[in-house]
Amino acid sequence: MNRINFARCSGVIVDICKGHGSWFDHEELTRIVEFIRAGGLDAARAKEKAAIEEERRQLRHEHLSADGSLSSLLDIEAADDHRTTGITTGIASARGLLKLLLD
């Protein structure tokens, strides 16, 4: 069982088990819904994208100044695209789950 801060910034700590799912303590689901309705999920997504872009810029700069290799730059971009897809898929999954619960 792992405890995570929903969307990394909501302040709602959710219990997660890979094998058995998620558990919400009293009022946690309500607080998550309020966080999303207030635009928190969109703000968290924008913050995460900005952080990823900044990390990309730093990595490009480091690799280009180290050896100027185009293949190194392409490897970094491919890894970044994979990580970004995983993050957006997770956010979309959370959004879909909440839509099912709320509709």
Buried (B, 14 or more C-beta within 10 A) or exposed (E): EEEEEBBEBBEBEBBEEEEEEBEBEEEBBEBBBEBBEEEBBEEBBEEBEEEBEEEBEEBBEEBBEEEEEEEBBEEBEEEBEEEBEEEEEEBEEBBEEBEEEEE
